[in-house]
């Protein structure tokens, strides 16, 4: 995975480098090093990063189904495992498919 792809993946899932580092149990400076090309993630770190993306995709698909049905999509406020940026990134992806989708925080 290139530095640009790592950065794009982090941004796609709506996490800061600090949040991604916490999620992966990796120093955020290492995340920034990956994104700048200074370091490359090892196989286990890369797998963990791809798992984060896969989890985001599952949440996206669930929200997409709700939006497709015409219902308002609910996002949990202050979910520690998935911060607000995670859900905002999902909302942006849903709006790309269903511009009239509505959302609310619970």
C-alpha positions, 0 to 999 in steps of 0.5 A: 500500500502506498503512502497516498493509499494509507492516507486516503484510507485513513481519511475515508474512514474519518479518523485522525492519525491519532485515532487510527494509531489508537485503534491499531495500538500504534504510535500516531507518529508512525501513522504519519510516517507511513503517510509521508513515506518515511516508513512502511507498515509491516504485514500485521499493521497493514492487515489491521489497517485493512480490517479497519477499512473493512469494518467501515465498509460494513457500517457503510453498507448497513447505513446505505440499506437504511437510507435506501429504504427511505428511513433516517440513518441513526449514528451513535453520539460519542461512540468511543470505538467509532468516533463522530468522524467515522460516522460523518465519513459514512454519511458522506459516502451515503449521500454520494449514493442517496443525496436526499438521505437524512441522518440523526445522532442518538 
